[in-house]
């Protein structure tokens, strides 16, 4: 893109889109090198090549389901009445993960569960011989991590964001508060 045109001087700008923001140094360097060599081959002296990185969303973020809607669609909370759902929803934290980011790791304490809103999460397990095996993929409307949250056992699997992920997280304190108010919930969840 031509930014400035004066006699004897042209200032160009190259616009580059990254699918993995925050890790742009290597791809950006490759783009700048290609530009330099293309200008050199064309006999155009490059007096200065500088760069500016601006982070902009490619598309507006999708309209997210409310925490209450997410909980209402979750089968393990089917016994909760509206006021209890609203109370529990207020205890959820909205989290976002980039592709490749670890959400939970096998062996870590199981102190939370996750409700998928947008994106995909891959679940793997590491066998005793060190081999990693794919188990499942979670998408919008799914939830995971509830077993360790309920039993207190360490995580049995690893969950990694496959794409950009938006989810809600419920921690042990939030669930405990609801179970104290609704003792039948613990029995229903464990069935």
N, CA and C of each residue as an Amber inpcrd file, in Angstrom:
protein
   573
   0.8580000  -1.1690000   0.0000000   0.0000000   0.0000000   0.0000000
   0.9040000   1.2310000   0.0000000   0.6290000   2.1760000  -0.9000000
   1.4060000   3.4190000  -0.9380000   0.8580000   4.3560000   0.1350000
   1.7560000   4.8050000   1.0360000   1.3490000   5.7200000   2.0930000
   1.6740000   7.1690000   1.7410000   2.8100000   7.3690000   1.0600000
   3.2400000   8.7270000   0.7350000   3.9440000   8.7050000  -0.6160000
   3.6400000   9.6830000  -1.4490000   4.2420000   9.7650000  -2.7800000
   4.6850000  11.2070000  -3.0090000   5.9870000  11.4040000  -3.0900000
   6.5560000  12.7250000  -3.3680000   7.6160000  12.5360000  -4.4450000
   8.0730000  13.5950000  -5.1050000   9.1130000  13.4350000  -6.1300000
  10.3670000  12.7730000  -5.5270000  10.7530000  11.6440000  -6.1060000
  11.9490000  10.9300000  -5.6770000  11.7740000  10.0920000  -4.4220000
  10.5420000   9.9970000  -3.9210000  10.3350000   9.2500000  -2.6740000
   8.9440000   8.5970000  -2.6630000   8.9350000   7.3150000  -2.3870000
   7.6610000   6.5950000  -2.2010000   7.7540000   5.8560000  -0.8720000
   6.7340000   6.0160000  -0.0480000   6.6900000   5.2790000   1.2230000
   5.5610000   4.2600000   1.1190000   5.9410000   2.9830000   1.3040000
   4.9870000   1.8860000   1.2380000   4.6680000   1.3730000   2.6370000
   3.5540000   0.7150000   2.7380000   3.2040000  -0.0080000   3.9730000
   2.7290000  -1.3910000   3.5580000   3.1900000  -2.3770000   4.2610000
   2.7260000  -3.7460000   4.0310000   1.7990000  -4.1170000   5.1860000
   0.6300000  -4.5890000   4.8590000  -0.3400000  -5.0010000   5.8790000
  -0.3130000  -6.5200000   5.9410000  -0.0560000  -7.0340000   7.1280000
   0.0760000  -8.4810000   7.3220000  -0.8830000  -8.9040000   8.4190000
  -1.6350000  -9.9610000   8.1600000  -2.5510000 -10.4900000   9.1640000
  -1.9300000 -11.7150000   9.8070000  -2.0680000 -11.8200000  11.1270000
  -1.5480000 -12.9650000  11.8680000  -2.6940000 -13.7360000  12.4850000
  -2.6000000 -15.0550000  12.4070000  -3.6300000 -15.8850000  13.0230000
  -3.2810000 -16.2180000  14.4620000  -2.0520000 -15.9030000  14.8740000
  -1.6110000 -16.2240000  16.2270000  -0.9720000 -14.9790000  16.8500000
  -1.7920000 -13.9690000  17.2180000  -1.2370000 -12.7260000  17.7470000
  -0.3710000 -12.9780000  18.9700000   0.6760000 -12.1810000  19.1140000
   1.5770000 -12.3270000  20.2370000   2.7910000 -13.1740000  19.8990000
   2.7190000 -13.8960000  18.7810000   3.8320000 -14.7470000  18.3650000
   4.1980000 -14.3570000  16.9340000   4.2690000 -13.0340000  16.6730000
   4.4410000 -12.5770000  15.3040000   5.8720000 -12.2680000  14.9120000
   6.8420000 -12.4050000  15.7940000   8.2140000 -11.9820000  15.4870000
   8.7890000 -12.7520000  14.2990000   8.7320000 -14.0560000  14.2920000
   9.3180000 -14.8450000  13.2020000   8.5830000 -14.6070000  11.8840000
   7.2580000 -14.7130000  11.8390000   6.5840000 -14.4390000  10.5510000
   6.7950000 -13.0080000  10.0750000   6.8160000 -12.0500000  10.9930000
   7.0160000 -10.6590000  10.6030000   8.4070000 -10.4630000  10.0260000
   9.4010000 -11.0530000  10.6330000  10.7730000 -10.9680000  10.1310000
  10.8670000 -11.5660000   8.7260000  10.1680000 -12.6870000   8.5150000
  10.1830000 -13.3180000   7.1880000   9.5500000 -12.3950000   6.1490000
   8.4590000 -11.7290000   6.5070000   7.7980000 -10.8050000   5.5790000
   8.7180000  -9.6350000   5.2520000   9.3490000  -9.0640000   6.2710000
  10.2550000  -7.9330000   6.0330000  11.4380000  -8.3280000   5.1490000
  11.9690000  -9.5290000   5.3530000  13.0730000 -10.0170000   4.5050000
  12.6270000 -10.1550000   3.0620000  11.4450000 -10.7100000   2.8400000
  10.9210000 -10.8650000   1.4780000  10.7440000  -9.5080000   0.8000000
  10.2580000  -8.5400000   1.5390000  10.0800000  -7.1980000   0.9850000
  11.4370000  -6.6020000   0.6040000  12.4080000  -6.7170000   1.4930000
  13.7360000  -6.1730000   1.2330000  14.3260000  -6.7660000  -0.0520000
  14.2880000  -8.1070000  -0.1690000  14.8790000  -8.7560000  -1.3350000
  14.1010000  -8.4490000  -2.6110000  12.7890000  -8.3010000  -2.5250000
  11.9970000  -7.9420000  -3.7110000  12.3650000  -6.5330000  -4.1810000
  12.5310000  -5.6090000  -3.2370000  12.9400000  -4.2490000  -3.6000000
  14.3440000  -4.2580000  -4.2050000  15.2460000  -5.0350000  -3.6170000
  16.6150000  -5.1300000  -4.1120000  16.6380000  -5.6740000  -5.5440000
  15.8420000  -6.7300000  -5.8040000  15.7840000  -7.3010000  -7.1650000
  15.2410000  -6.2950000  -8.1620000  14.3370000  -5.4380000  -7.7110000
  13.7450000  -4.4350000  -8.5970000  14.6270000  -3.2050000  -8.7400000
  15.7530000  -3.2030000  -8.0230000  16.6530000  -2.0620000  -8.1270000
  16.1770000  -0.8520000  -7.3440000  15.3310000  -1.0690000  -6.3950000
  14.8080000   0.0280000  -5.5700000  15.5380000   0.0070000  -4.2290000
  16.2950000   1.0440000  -3.9370000  17.0110000   1.0550000  -2.6560000
  16.0330000   1.2280000  -1.4860000  16.2370000   0.4240000  -0.4900000
  15.4040000   0.5210000   0.7180000  16.2010000   1.2720000   1.7640000
  15.8070000   2.5080000   2.0250000  16.5620000   3.3030000   2.9820000
  16.2300000   2.9100000   4.4180000  15.0270000   2.4880000   4.6550000
  14.6340000   2.1140000   6.0120000  13.4370000   1.1780000   5.9340000
  13.5150000   0.1000000   6.6850000  12.3510000  -0.7760000   6.8210000
  12.0610000  -0.8570000   8.3120000  10.9570000  -0.2640000   8.6900000
  10.5410000  -0.3130000  10.0940000   9.1700000  -0.9610000  10.1440000
   8.7390000  -1.2690000  11.3390000   7.4190000  -1.8870000  11.4270000
   6.6860000  -1.4300000  12.6750000   5.3830000  -1.4960000  12.5970000
   4.4800000  -1.1720000  13.6820000   3.4730000  -2.3020000  13.7510000
   3.2790000  -2.8530000  14.9190000   2.3140000  -3.9400000  15.0770000
   1.0810000  -3.3830000  15.7730000  -0.0500000  -3.5220000  15.1350000
  -1.3260000  -3.1310000  15.7240000  -2.1760000  -4.3830000  15.8580000
  -2.7350000  -4.5840000  17.0310000  -3.6400000  -5.7200000  17.2360000
  -5.0730000  -5.2440000  17.0720000  -5.7500000  -5.8200000  16.1130000
  -7.1530000  -5.5050000  15.8710000  -7.8890000  -6.8130000  15.6840000
  -9.0900000  -6.8770000  16.1860000  -9.8960000  -8.0760000  16.0050000
 -10.2570000  -8.2090000  14.5350000 -10.1360000  -9.4190000  14.0060000
 -10.4540000  -9.6610000  12.6060000 -11.9430000  -9.4720000  12.3530000
 -12.7460000  -9.9150000  13.2960000 -14.1950000  -9.7710000  13.2080000
 -14.7000000  -9.4080000  14.5920000 -15.8550000  -8.7880000  14.6630000
 -16.3700000  -8.4820000  15.9910000 -16.6170000  -9.7850000  16.7610000
 -16.3850000  -9.7660000  18.0750000 -16.5900000 -10.9860000  18.8330000
 -18.0460000 -11.4250000  18.7710000 -18.2940000 -12.7320000  18.7610000
 -19.6700000 -13.2060000  18.6790000 -20.4340000 -12.8600000  19.9510000
 -21.7310000 -12.7360000  19.7990000 -22.5880000 -12.5020000  20.9490000
 -22.5490000 -13.7580000  21.8130000 -22.1350000 -13.6000000  23.0470000
 -21.9770000 -14.7510000  23.9270000 -23.2560000 -15.0370000  24.6880000
 -23.5060000 -16.3150000  24.9090000 -24.6300000 -16.7150000  25.7450000
 -24.3480000 -16.2400000  27.1600000 -25.3820000 -15.8670000  27.8720000
 -25.1990000 -15.4090000  29.2470000 -24.8440000 -16.5980000  30.1320000
 -24.1950000 -16.3410000  31.2670000 -23.8760000 -17.4400000  32.1790000
 -25.1210000 -18.2220000  32.6130000 -26.2320000 -17.5230000  32.8050000
 -27.4690000 -18.2120000  33.1920000 -27.9240000 -19.1810000  32.1040000
 -27.8440000 -18.7320000  30.8420000 -28.2370000 -19.6040000  29.7270000
 -27.3500000 -20.8390000  29.6650000 -26.0520000 -20.6480000  29.8590000
 -25.1120000 -21.7700000  29.8300000 -25.4800000 -22.7840000  30.9110000
 -25.7100000 -22.3080000  32.1190000 -26.0440000 -23.2190000  33.2210000
 -27.3950000 -23.8960000  32.9970000 -28.3380000 -23.1520000  32.4530000
 -29.6740000 -23.7070000  32.2010000 -29.6010000 -24.8740000  31.2060000
 -28.6460000 -24.8260000  30.2710000 -28.4980000 -25.8860000  29.2660000
 -27.6180000 -27.0340000  29.7490000 -27.0610000 -26.9310000  30.9530000
 -26.1520000 -27.9470000  31.4750000 -26.9460000 -28.9700000  32.2830000
 -26.9790000 -30.2330000  31.8340000 -27.8160000 -31.2460000  32.4910000
 -27.5550000 -31.4300000  33.9850000 -26.3210000 -31.2780000  34.4340000
 -26.0560000 -31.5320000  35.8540000 -26.6540000 -30.4640000  36.7710000
 -27.1240000 -29.3640000  36.2050000 -27.7560000 -28.3230000  37.0210000
 -29.2650000 -28.2380000  36.7830000 -29.8430000 -29.3060000  36.2700000
 -31.2730000 -29.2900000  35.9170000 -32.1890000 -29.1080000  37.1260000
 -31.7410000 -29.4450000  38.3380000 -32.5800000 -29.3130000  39.5310000
 -32.6200000 -27.8900000  40.0800000 -31.7250000 -27.0480000  39.6090000
 -31.6630000 -25.6930000  40.1530000 -32.8070000 -24.8340000  39.6360000
 -33.3880000 -24.0740000  40.5430000 -34.4250000 -23.1240000  40.1630000
 -33.7600000 -21.8430000  39.6720000 -34.5630000 -20.9700000  39.0710000
 -34.0220000 -19.7550000  38.4640000 -33.1660000 -18.9350000  39.4230000
 -33.6220000 -18.7240000  40.6510000 -32.8530000 -17.8990000  41.5940000
 -31.5080000 -18.5400000  41.9160000 -31.4780000 -19.8710000  41.9780000
 -30.2130000 -20.5670000  42.2400000 -29.2910000 -20.5080000  41.0230000
 -29.8790000 -20.5910000  39.8230000 -29.0770000 -20.4630000  38.6040000
 -28.4500000 -19.0740000  38.5080000 -29.2170000 -18.0590000  38.8420000
 -28.7110000 -16.6870000  38.8030000 -27.5780000 -16.5270000  39.8170000
 -27.7690000 -17.0890000  41.0080000 -26.7350000 -17.0100000  42.0480000
 -25.4550000 -17.7320000  41.6070000 -25.6110000 -18.9380000  41.0520000
 -24.4560000 -19.7010000  40.5920000 -23.7800000 -19.0040000  39.4070000
 -24.5810000 -18.4460000  38.4980000 -24.0360000 -17.7430000  37.3260000
 -23.1740000 -16.5530000  37.7510000 -23.5300000 -15.9090000  38.8280000
 -22.7470000 -14.7680000  39.3160000 -21.3700000 -15.2110000  39.7990000
 -21.1910000 -16.4970000  40.0290000 -19.9170000 -17.0210000  40.5220000
 -19.0240000 -17.5390000  39.3820000 -19.5190000 -17.4980000  38.1570000
 -18.7290000 -17.9430000  37.0120000 -17.7670000 -16.8350000  36.5780000
 -16.5860000 -17.2440000  36.1180000 -15.6180000 -16.2980000  35.5490000
 -15.5050000 -16.5800000  34.0570000 -15.5540000 -15.5290000  33.2670000
 -15.3810000 -15.6710000  31.8150000 -13.8920000 -15.7000000  31.5260000
 -13.4410000 -16.7110000  30.7610000 -12.0380000 -16.8620000  30.4030000
 -11.8980000 -17.0130000  28.8970000 -10.7620000 -16.5690000  28.3700000
 -10.4460000 -16.7420000  26.9540000  -9.0790000 -17.3890000  26.8370000
  -8.9280000 -18.2700000  25.8420000  -7.6670000 -18.9570000  25.5920000
  -7.3360000 -18.8810000  24.1080000  -6.0640000 -18.7180000  23.8000000
  -5.5800000 -18.7190000  22.4200000  -5.3580000 -20.1550000  21.9710000
  -5.3590000 -20.4010000  20.6560000  -5.0780000 -21.7550000  20.1800000
  -3.7370000 -22.2600000  20.7330000  -3.7390000 -23.4790000  21.2240000
  -2.5310000 -24.0900000  21.7700000  -2.3410000 -23.8800000  23.2580000
  -3.1180000 -23.0010000  23.8580000  -2.9630000 -22.7600000  25.2970000
  -3.5460000 -23.9020000  26.1140000  -2.8650000 -24.2030000  27.2040000
  -3.2970000 -25.2320000  28.1350000  -4.4100000 -24.6810000  29.0190000
  -5.4960000 -25.4110000  29.1490000  -6.5950000 -25.0120000  30.0160000
  -6.4860000 -25.7570000  31.3410000  -6.2520000 -27.0570000  31.2600000
  -5.9670000 -27.8370000  32.4560000  -5.0080000 -28.9530000  32.0980000
  -4.2030000 -29.3560000  33.0950000  -3.1370000 -30.3240000  32.8610000
  -3.3640000 -31.5790000  33.6980000  -3.1600000 -32.7200000  33.0870000
  -3.2660000 -34.0010000  33.7710000  -2.3670000 -33.9750000  35.0100000
  -2.9280000 -34.3510000  36.1580000  -2.1750000 -34.4000000  37.4080000
  -2.3380000 -33.1630000  38.2760000  -2.8010000 -32.0450000  37.6940000
  -3.0140000 -30.8330000  38.4850000  -4.2420000 -30.9930000  39.3830000
  -4.3470000 -30.1760000  40.4340000  -5.5360000 -30.2510000  41.3070000
  -6.8080000 -29.9500000  40.5230000  -7.8660000 -30.6500000  40.8450000
  -9.1480000 -30.4600000  40.1590000 -10.0380000 -29.5230000  40.9400000
  -9.8270000 -28.2240000  40.7720000 -10.5550000 -27.2540000  41.5760000
 -11.5200000 -26.3820000  40.7740000 -11.8460000 -26.7940000  39.5340000
 -12.7440000 -25.9990000  38.7080000 -13.3100000 -26.8460000  37.5680000
 -14.3990000 -26.3410000  36.9930000 -14.9550000 -26.9450000  35.7780000
 -15.2150000 -25.8340000  34.7820000 -15.3650000 -26.2150000  33.5000000
 -15.4520000 -25.2460000  32.4190000 -16.6840000 -25.5160000  31.5620000
 -17.3130000 -24.4170000  31.1240000 -18.4820000 -24.4660000  30.2580000
 -18.1170000 -23.7810000  28.9510000 -18.1300000 -24.5370000  27.8600000
 -17.7250000 -24.0160000  26.5540000 -18.7810000 -23.0670000  25.9810000
 -18.3230000 -21.9170000  25.5070000 -19.2100000 -20.9550000  24.8550000
 -18.8590000 -20.8660000  23.3720000 -17.5700000 -20.6450000  23.0790000
 -17.0990000 -20.5130000  21.7020000 -15.7770000 -21.2600000  21.5820000
 -15.5740000 -21.9650000  20.4680000 -14.2940000 -22.5960000  20.1880000
 -14.3080000 -24.1020000  20.3710000 -13.0980000 -24.6650000  20.3100000
 -12.9310000 -26.1220000  20.4420000 -11.7710000 -26.4120000  21.3870000
 -11.9700000 -27.4180000  22.2280000 -10.9460000 -27.8530000  23.1820000
 -10.6790000 -29.3230000  22.9400000  -9.4080000 -29.6830000  22.8060000
  -9.0110000 -31.0770000  22.6500000  -8.5930000 -31.6410000  24.0000000
  -9.0290000 -32.8630000  24.2660000  -8.7080000 -33.5290000  25.5290000
  -7.8340000 -34.7360000  25.2260000  -6.7070000 -34.8150000  25.9510000
  -5.7530000 -35.9130000  25.7680000  -5.4070000 -36.5240000  27.1140000
  -4.8550000 -37.7460000  27.0540000  -4.3650000 -38.4140000  28.2580000
  -2.9750000 -38.9550000  27.9580000  -2.0930000 -38.8280000  28.9250000
  -0.7320000 -39.3480000  28.7780000  -0.6690000 -40.6930000  29.4800000
  -0.3210000 -41.7330000  28.7280000  -0.2200000 -43.0860000  29.2710000
   1.0630000 -43.2260000  30.0870000   1.1720000 -44.3150000  30.8130000
   2.3630000 -44.5630000  31.6340000   3.6440000 -44.6030000  30.8140000
   3.5330000 -45.0370000  29.5380000   4.7220000 -45.0910000  28.6810000
   5.0680000 -43.7260000  28.0660000   4.2900000 -42.6940000  28.4050000
   4.5580000 -41.3420000  27.9160000   3.8130000 -40.9710000  26.6520000
   3.1690000 -41.9420000  26.0140000   2.4220000 -41.6600000  24.7830000
   1.1620000 -40.8610000  25.1130000   0.8570000 -39.8820000  24.2560000
  -0.3280000 -39.0550000  24.4450000  -1.4310000 -39.5280000  23.5000000
  -2.6310000 -39.6920000  24.0270000  -3.7470000 -40.2060000  23.2340000
  -4.8910000 -39.1920000  23.2510000  -5.4370000 -38.9080000  22.0520000
  -6.6020000 -38.0220000  21.9490000  -7.8270000 -38.7480000  22.4820000
  -8.6020000 -38.0660000  23.3330000  -9.8040000 -38.6710000  23.9010000
 -11.0910000 -38.0560000  23.3710000 -11.1340000 -36.7180000  23.3240000
 -12.3880000 -36.0630000  22.9600000 -12.1130000 -34.6420000  22.4900000
 -13.1370000 -34.0480000  21.8990000 -13.1230000 -32.6360000  21.5430000
 -14.4030000 -32.0250000  22.0750000 -14.2680000 -30.9130000  22.7980000
 -15.4320000 -30.2120000  23.3310000 -15.6690000 -28.9540000  22.5320000
 -16.9590000 -28.6350000  22.3370000 -17.3430000 -27.4510000  21.5820000
 -18.4290000 -26.7050000  22.3410000 -18.9600000 -25.6740000  21.7310000
 -19.9850000 -24.8460000  22.3550000 -21.1080000 -25.7060000  22.9360000
 -21.4500000 -25.4320000  24.1890000 -22.5090000 -26.1820000  24.8660000
 -21.9950000 -27.3290000  25.7190000 -20.7470000 -27.7420000  25.5080000
 -20.1690000 -28.8260000  26.3000000 -19.5770000 -28.2740000  27.5970000
 -19.3220000 -29.1660000  28.5460000 -18.6360000 -28.7930000  29.7770000
 -17.6490000 -29.8960000  30.1220000 -16.6170000 -29.5430000  30.8950000
 -15.6130000 -30.5300000  31.2860000 -14.9540000 -30.0970000  32.5930000
 -14.3050000 -31.0520000  33.2420000 -13.6090000 -30.7750000  34.4890000
 -14.4320000 -31.0360000  35.7230000 -15.6950000 -31.4500000  35.5340000
 -16.5930000 -31.6180000  36.6740000 -16.2180000 -32.7950000  37.5670000
 -15.6410000 -33.8440000  36.9960000 -15.3290000 -35.0350000  37.7940000
 -14.2980000 -34.6970000  38.8640000 -13.1990000 -34.0770000  38.4670000
 -12.1760000 -33.7000000  39.4450000 -12.6980000 -32.6690000  40.4340000
 -13.5390000 -31.7570000  39.9590000 -14.1090000 -30.7480000  40.8530000
 -14.9490000 -31.4130000  41.9370000 -15.7420000 -32.4150000  41.5530000
 -16.6240000 -33.0860000  42.5140000 -15.8820000 -34.0530000  43.4300000
 -14.8840000 -34.7520000  42.8980000 -14.2040000 -35.7770000  43.7000000
 -12.9870000 -35.2370000  44.4350000 -12.4250000 -34.1230000  43.9700000
 -11.2090000 -33.6000000  44.5700000  -9.9530000 -34.3160000  44.0890000
 -10.1150000 -35.2810000  43.1900000  -8.9750000 -36.0240000  42.6330000
  -8.2160000 -35.1410000  41.6520000  -6.9210000 -35.4240000  41.4460000
  -6.1670000 -34.6700000  40.4290000  -6.7700000 -34.8750000  39.0410000
  -6.4770000 -33.9560000  38.1570000  -6.9840000 -34.0450000  36.7830000
  -6.5040000 -35.3380000  36.1260000  -7.4210000 -36.0220000  35.4760000
  -7.0860000 -37.2760000  34.8030000  -6.6510000 -37.0400000  33.3640000
  -6.9230000 -35.8410000  32.8390000  -6.6420000 -35.5390000  31.4330000
  -6.0450000 -34.1410000  31.3060000  -5.5920000 -33.8320000  30.1000000
  -5.1190000 -32.4960000  29.7440000  -6.0970000 -31.9220000  28.7290000
  -6.4640000 -30.6570000  28.8920000  -7.3530000 -29.9740000  27.9480000
  -6.6090000 -28.7850000  27.3630000  -6.5960000 -28.7060000  26.0240000
  -5.8670000 -27.6640000  25.3050000  -6.7970000 -26.9940000  24.2980000
  -6.7150000 -25.6760000  24.1930000  -7.5210000 -24.9480000  23.2090000
  -7.0490000 -25.3180000  21.8090000  -7.9680000 -25.7750000  20.9710000
  -7.6660000 -26.1030000  19.5810000  -7.8280000 -24.8510000  18.7250000
  -8.7920000 -24.0210000  19.0870000  -9.0430000 -22.7490000  18.4150000
  -9.1490000 -21.6880000  19.5070000  -9.5000000 -20.4740000  19.1190000
  -9.7730000 -19.4820000  20.1580000 -10.9490000 -19.9770000  20.9720000
 -10.8260000 -19.8880000  22.2830000 -11.8550000 -20.4290000  23.1690000
 -12.3420000 -19.3380000  24.1170000 -13.6500000 -19.2750000  24.2680000
 -14.2620000 -18.4800000  25.3220000 -15.0860000 -19.4610000  26.1350000
 -14.8960000 -19.4210000  27.4380000 -15.6260000 -20.3360000  28.3100000
 -15.8860000 -19.6610000  29.6430000 -16.7180000 -20.3080000  30.4440000
 -16.9400000 -19.8650000  31.8100000 -16.3400000 -20.9150000  32.7290000
 -15.7790000 -20.4460000  33.8360000 -15.1410000 -21.3340000  34.8020000
 -15.8860000 -21.2350000  36.1260000 -16.1830000 -22.3770000  36.7040000
 -16.7960000 -22.4560000  38.0330000 -15.7820000 -23.0920000  38.9620000
 -15.4330000 -22.3780000  40.0250000 -14.4550000 -22.9390000  40.9560000
 -15.1440000 -23.6740000  42.0990000 -14.3410000 -24.3240000  42.9290000
 -14.8490000 -25.1590000  44.0140000 -15.7070000 -24.3510000  44.9970000
 -15.2730000 -23.1500000  45.3380000 -16.0260000 -22.3230000  46.2830000
 -17.4150000 -21.9830000  45.7390000 -17.4940000 -21.6750000  44.4550000
 -18.7870000 -21.3560000  43.8480000 -19.7360000 -22.5340000  43.8600000
 -19.2190000 -23.7110000  43.5330000 -20.0590000 -24.9150000  43.5460000
 -20.4460000 -25.2770000  44.9760000 -19.5130000 -25.1600000  45.9100000
 -19.7770000 -25.4980000  47.3060000 -20.9050000 -24.6420000  47.8660000
 -20.8860000 -23.3510000  47.5560000 -21.9330000 -22.4390000  48.0170000
 -23.3080000 -22.9170000  47.5380000 -23.3860000 -23.3010000  46.2810000
 -24.6630000 -23.7640000  45.7280000 -25.0840000 -25.0950000  46.3500000
 -24.1360000 -26.0020000  46.5530000 -24.4760000 -27.3110000  47.1260000
 -24.9400000 -27.1890000  48.5800000 -24.4230000 -26.2150000  49.3020000
 -24.8800000 -25.9950000  50.6780000 -26.3370000 -25.5390000  50.6880000
 -26.7020000 -24.7420000  49.6730000 -28.0880000 -24.2600000  49.5780000
 -29.0100000 -25.3090000  48.9770000 -28.4530000 -26.2080000  48.1440000
 -29.2440000 -27.2440000  47.4620000 -28.5880000 -28.6120000  47.6720000
 -28.7620000 -29.2400000  48.8450000 -28.0870000 -30.5190000  49.1230000
 -28.4380000 -31.6350000  48.1320000 -29.6240000 -31.5890000  47.5450000
 -30.0140000 -32.6280000  46.5790000 -29.1750000 -32.5650000  45.3060000
 -28.5570000 -31.4240000  45.0410000 -27.7560000 -31.2580000  43.8290000
 -26.5670000 -32.2180000  43.8300000 -25.9010000 -32.3840000  44.9510000
 -24.7350000 -33.2810000  45.0320000 -25.1280000 -34.7110000  44.7040000
 -26.2650000 -35.1440000  45.2000000 -26.7410000 -36.5020000  44.9330000
 -27.0610000 -36.6590000  43.4530000 -27.7470000 -35.6650000  42.8850000
 -28.1320000 -35.7350000  41.4650000 -26.9140000 -35.7220000  40.5460000
 -25.9290000 -34.8870000  40.8470000 -24.7390000 -34.8040000  40.0080000
 -23.9620000 -36.0950000  40.0300000 -23.8880000 -36.7440000  41.1880000
 -23.0670000 -37.9420000  41.3170000 -23.6940000 -39.1790000  40.6690000
 -24.9720000 -39.0940000  40.2900000 -25.6500000 -40.2480000  39.6740000
 -25.2770000 -40.3600000  38.2190000
